[in-house]
Amino acid sequence: MSRMRDALPGRQVEWVEGWGRAAGAAGYVYRPTNVGQIREVLELARSRGVPVVLRGAGRSYGDAALLAEAVVLDLSEMNRILGWDASNGVAQVEPGVTFHDLWRSVLADGWWPEVVTGTMTPTLGGGLAMNVHGKNNWTRGTLGEHCLELTMLLPSGELRTVTPETDGELFHAVIGGFGQLGVIVGARVRLKRVHSGRLEVHAVAAQDLATMLRLADDAKNRWEYVVGWIDAFASGGRSGRGLLHFANHVKADEDPAAQESLRAEAQDLPARLAGVVPKALLWRFLKPLTNRPGMRLINAVKFRLGSTIGNDKRYRQTLAEFSFLLDYVPNWERVYLPGGLIQHQSFVPVAEAEGVFARQLELCRRAGLPSFLAVLKRHRPDPFLLTHAVDGFSLALDFPVTASNRDRLWRLVADLAEPVVEAGGRFYPAKDAALPGELYRATFRDGQLERFAAIKERTDPGRLLRSALADRLLLP
Ligand SMILES: Cc1cc2nc3c(=O)[nH]c(=O)nc-3n(C[C@H](O)[C@H](O)[C@H](O)COP(=O)(O)OP(=O)(O)OC[C@H]3O[C@@H](n4cnc5c(N)ncnc54)[C@H](O)[C@@H]3O)c2cc1C
């Protein structure tokens, strides 16, 4: 940090981490509350020759919102909803507004975000920069597909408002552009009409990977939401077995208590488990089980219950219960401390998915590093320049990081990535911490990276905006 101390004397240095807590970096953190303050920070950084990394809620698993010896421009306090039109479901937001802030403000009017992530804590700015997807990616696409207009502040200090119609090239590059082209300071997003605060859910078990993929594919046009959990410890003929959950919004005439269920308070996740154990403490109970034998047991029990008493069950859940399952156990990432966790999410075209995912599960087992949590989703392509989506499936694999497995794990990630590249697949930087840059770059075969470099040259010729992720993935 010596260069920085000289560059910004008197400014407090903070340690900033990725959500998985396996990566961190010290930087000078600024938390502006308006565009003028952002402009001042960019100007200061440029004048001192210090790069800037943009940060939302810090919910990317790895190093997307980190950079050593940099100014960390944290947008989370620029979090006002500036406009809301309940007649057409369009919201004007500042970048630090979270999914949580948004849905709580609009649900009583009968609206819900078109796309939400597995946790409600990310910001809309961070979500657009990664172009996040939900469990309804096949039917509704990515967050960027519901963005009508973006306002961005370029490192030069120029404020620019873009829409798909006025500057489609820039619009489709900034969304999913990992915060490398400019600071998103405002967005207009379109939400969707809902008539109840509940979803109709169908739970189904699958005895192997082929069945998982077939059931998910069959369900994709009948159910808006399709998500699968895979027991990554199962081997042989049971490899890839898991549970699928499909869901649709409950229709206007199907919920007599619709008005009540649309109240934000009716969506609150319970603070206690079974009415007794405070959920804030739950991660401490899980910690002793967060090792290979413990997770093998948890995965096996979950599958056994889901494939017997839970199989082929239909029930209703609130929107928050179904959408934000990962918020059920607050701070659950702490079970992985001190080493933290990483995730690897690859996207593979339909025809190749079974072969690639079977190989990945096998590679993990052979390396003695089975994934503790494995999640399957169905995706469709989208028009964004560096999109991660394909017409296919994604498999997200969580791994604990320890002092003794770190090198092996990083090698495993490279091994997992190779068949994805061969199959014409993609990777998702929001979840990544370990992918070698050459493998990431190899997934773009139609000049996308060159086009991105040309846009970067126009919007940020001095390369003020950087991140550890962009450096690692060899982005321009
Ligand atoms: C438990 C959990 C579940 C998740 N589930 C999903 C899921 O279902 N689907 C999915 O797609 N993702 C998922 N994610 C990933 C998460 O949604 C993304 O990483 C998202 O980008 C995080 O937003 P953030 O506000 O925390 O941004 P950060 O992580 O802080 O930053 C993300 C990127 O955006 C850039 N950035 C931030 N703000 C701005 C801005 N205002 N202007 C320009 N660039 C900016 C940063 O530089 C960085 O590159 C999940 C994450 C967690 C922890």
The ligand as an SDF file (V2000), in Angstrom:
LIG
                    3D

 53 58  0  0  0  0  0  0  0  0999 V2000
  -25.9680  -16.1250   -2.0680 C   0  0  0  0  0  0  0  0  0  0  0  0
  -25.8270  -15.5620   -3.4600 C   0  0  0  0  0  0  0  0  0  0  0  0
  -26.6980  -15.9670   -4.4590 C   0  0  0  0  0  0  0  0  0  0  0  0
  -26.5750  -15.4570   -5.7470 C   0  0  0  0  0  0  0  0  0  0  0  0
  -27.4570  -15.8730   -6.7000 N   0  0  0  0  0  0  0  0  0  0  0  0
  -27.3380  -15.4060   -7.9570 C   0  0  0  0  0  0  0  0  0  0  0  0
  -28.2630  -15.7850   -8.9590 C   0  0  0  0  0  0  0  0  0  0  0  0
  -29.2170  -16.5210   -8.7040 O   0  0  0  0  0  0  0  0  0  0  0  0
  -28.0780  -15.2940  -10.2070 N   0  0  0  0  0  0  0  0  0  0  0  0
  -27.0640  -14.4350  -10.5110 C   0  0  0  0  0  0  0  0  0  0  0  0
  -26.9720  -14.0270  -11.6630 O   0  0  0  0  0  0  0  0  0  0  0  0
  -26.1900  -14.0380   -9.5780 N   0  0  0  0  0  0  0  0  0  0  0  0
  -26.3020  -14.4990   -8.3100 C   0  0  0  0  0  0  0  0  0  0  0  0
  -25.4320  -14.0820   -7.3500 N   0  0  0  0  0  0  0  0  0  0  0  0
  -24.3420  -13.1710   -7.7450 C   0  0  0  0  0  0  0  0  0  0  0  0
  -24.7260  -11.7040   -7.5650 C   0  0  0  0  0  0  0  0  0  0  0  0
  -26.0590  -11.4750   -7.8850 O   0  0  0  0  0  0  0  0  0  0  0  0
  -23.8600  -10.8580   -8.4960 C   0  0  0  0  0  0  0  0  0  0  0  0
  -22.5130  -11.0730   -8.1980 O   0  0  0  0  0  0  0  0  0  0  0  0
  -24.1720   -9.3660   -8.4240 C   0  0  0  0  0  0  0  0  0  0  0  0
  -23.4200   -8.7220   -9.4180 O   0  0  0  0  0  0  0  0  0  0  0  0
  -23.8280   -8.7910   -7.0520 C   0  0  0  0  0  0  0  0  0  0  0  0
  -24.2380   -7.4500   -7.0020 O   0  0  0  0  0  0  0  0  0  0  0  0
  -23.5300   -6.4540   -5.9850 P   0  0  0  0  0  0  0  0  0  0  0  0
  -24.4010   -5.2480   -5.8560 O   0  0  0  0  0  0  0  0  0  0  0  0
  -23.1910   -7.1450   -4.7440 O   0  0  0  0  0  0  0  0  0  0  0  0
  -22.2530   -6.0440   -6.8120 O   0  0  0  0  0  0  0  0  0  0  0  0
  -20.7020   -6.3130   -6.4960 P   0  0  0  0  0  0  0  0  0  0  0  0
  -20.5000   -7.7440   -6.2640 O   0  0  0  0  0  0  0  0  0  0  0  0
  -20.2450   -5.3510   -5.4610 O   0  0  0  0  0  0  0  0  0  0  0  0
  -20.0900   -5.9000   -7.9060 O   0  0  0  0  0  0  0  0  0  0  0  0
  -20.3380   -6.6970   -9.0290 C   0  0  0  0  0  0  0  0  0  0  0  0
  -19.7350   -6.0680  -10.2860 C   0  0  0  0  0  0  0  0  0  0  0  0
  -20.4560   -4.9040  -10.6200 O   0  0  0  0  0  0  0  0  0  0  0  0
  -19.5960   -3.7720  -10.7240 C   0  0  0  0  0  0  0  0  0  0  0  0
  -20.4070   -2.6510  -10.2530 N   0  0  0  0  0  0  0  0  0  0  0  0
  -21.0020   -2.5260   -9.0470 C   0  0  0  0  0  0  0  0  0  0  0  0
  -21.7360   -1.4030   -9.0130 N   0  0  0  0  0  0  0  0  0  0  0  0
  -21.5960   -0.8160  -10.2260 C   0  0  0  0  0  0  0  0  0  0  0  0
  -22.1140    0.3840  -10.8140 C   0  0  0  0  0  0  0  0  0  0  0  0
  -22.9340    1.2090  -10.1410 N   0  0  0  0  0  0  0  0  0  0  0  0
  -21.7560    0.6830  -12.0730 N   0  0  0  0  0  0  0  0  0  0  0  0
  -20.9500   -0.1370  -12.7920 C   0  0  0  0  0  0  0  0  0  0  0  0
  -20.4340   -1.2820  -12.2850 N   0  0  0  0  0  0  0  0  0  0  0  0
  -20.7510   -1.5970  -11.0210 C   0  0  0  0  0  0  0  0  0  0  0  0
  -18.3910   -4.1290   -9.8680 C   0  0  0  0  0  0  0  0  0  0  0  0
  -17.2290   -3.4620  -10.2970 O   0  0  0  0  0  0  0  0  0  0  0  0
  -18.2880   -5.6230  -10.0930 C   0  0  0  0  0  0  0  0  0  0  0  0
  -17.5890   -5.9010  -11.2700 O   0  0  0  0  0  0  0  0  0  0  0  0
  -25.5450  -14.5310   -6.0480 C   0  0  0  0  0  0  0  0  0  0  0  0
  -24.6790  -14.1110   -5.0370 C   0  0  0  0  0  0  0  0  0  0  0  0
  -24.8300  -14.6100   -3.7550 C   0  0  0  0  0  0  0  0  0  0  0  0
  -23.9000  -14.1360   -2.6800 C   0  0  0  0  0  0  0  0  0  0  0  0
  1  2  1  0
  2  3  1  0
  2 52  2  0
  3  4  2  0
  4  5  1  0
  4 50  1  0
  5  6  2  0
  6  7  1  0
  6 13  1  0
  7  8  2  0
  7  9  1  0
  9 10  1  0
 10 11  2  0
 10 12  1  0
 12 13  2  0
 13 14  1  0
 14 15  1  0
 14 50  1  0
 15 16  1  0
 16 17  1  0
 16 18  1  0
 18 19  1  0
 18 20  1  0
 20 21  1  0
 20 22  1  0
 22 23  1  0
 23 24  1  0
 24 25  2  0
 24 26  1  0
 24 27  1  0
 27 28  1  0
 28 29  2  0
 28 30  1  0
 28 31  1  0
 31 32  1  0
 32 33  1  0
 33 34  1  0
 33 48  1  0
 34 35  1  0
 35 36  1  0
 35 46  1  0
 36 37  1  0
 36 45  1  0
 37 38  2  0
 38 39  1  0
 39 40  1  0
 39 45  2  0
 40 41  1  0
 40 42  2  0
 42 43  1  0
 43 44  2  0
 44 45  1  0
 46 47  1  0
 46 48  1  0
 48 49  1  0
 50 51  2  0
 51 52  1  0
 52 53  1  0
M  END
$$$$
